[in-house]
Amino acid sequence: MPPKVFTVDARAILTLGRESIKDHTTALVELVKNSYDADATTVEIEIKLNRAEPRIRVADNGSGMTEKQVETDWLRIGYSAKREERHSKLHRRKTGEKGIGRLSADRLGSVLELHTRSRGKTYGLKVDWEKFDQPGKDLGTIPLEEIDKPTIAIPKTRKQPKPITEDAVRAADLVVTLGREAQVAPVAGTRFENWDTDEPSQRGIEGMDRMRLVRDDIDRRVQDLLTRLSPHLPH
């Protein structure tokens, strides 16, 4: 006899999405965190409710996905490449690793459209969450709809982040890194300072409350830095 294996009910995806996300704010933050992990420098959020087809649009200028990456990574529930690569190409510490943050979109609307571009090609996928509200039906038997001619409007920004180079570090008087895992190769003559910033999620604080605490912690450190540097600044 073949070995026994788990099967997954279609409603499990709803349990992990709409039923496990506290509120709409938390769901939106989860999507923005994905933009941050993709090294986006600009994230646009549009909320349009007073129309025949209300929608929420989240767009960023970060790294996109190929069709293959959508299939092997994005559509694999519980999988997250962030466990293997904890830092982005811009040395950002990636924020999530449970592999279910994308399901938070179910908390925001009944239909999700994914538009992504990588290597000059745009790919689109449509997810109708209501189709998964079928107890007793296997998750893997519900097909998703590929978007025939996907379009994408990538937010533009005048400023682009620059990689940290040895010359850039050498030209700086002080280099500040955020988080205990952030690493920059030391260069003689340059002072280094690490800010081990507060992580409220370790105390069970999530969503906008978490973001405000992190923001306030960084703000206090910046103000302290300005105070220390002010005697040396031109007046």
Secondary structure as GFF3:
##gff-version 3
##sequence-region A 1 235
A	DSSP	alpha_helix	12	16	.	.	.	ID=ss1
A	DSSP	alpha_helix	24	37	.	.	.	ID=ss2
A	DSSP	beta_strand	43	48	.	.	.	ID=ss3
A	DSSP	beta_strand	55	60	.	.	.	ID=ss4
A	DSSP	alpha_helix	67	69	.	.	.	ID=ss5
A	DSSP	pi_helix	70	74	.	.	.	ID=ss6
A	DSSP	three_ten_helix	81	83	.	.	.	ID=ss7
A	DSSP	three_ten_helix	101	107	.	.	.	ID=ss8
A	DSSP	beta_strand	111	118	.	.	.	ID=ss9
A	DSSP	beta_strand	121	128	.	.	.	ID=ss10
A	DSSP	three_ten_helix	129	132	.	.	.	ID=ss11
A	DSSP	three_ten_helix	139	141	.	.	.	ID=ss12
A	DSSP	beta_strand	145	146	.	.	.	ID=ss13
A	DSSP	alpha_helix	166	171	.	.	.	ID=ss14
A	DSSP	beta_strand	174	178	.	.	.	ID=ss15
A	DSSP	beta_strand	191	195	.	.	.	ID=ss16
A	DSSP	three_ten_helix	200	203	.	.	.	ID=ss17
A	DSSP	alpha_helix	207	229	.	.	.	ID=ss18
A	DSSP	three_ten_helix	230	232	.	.	.	ID=ss19
###
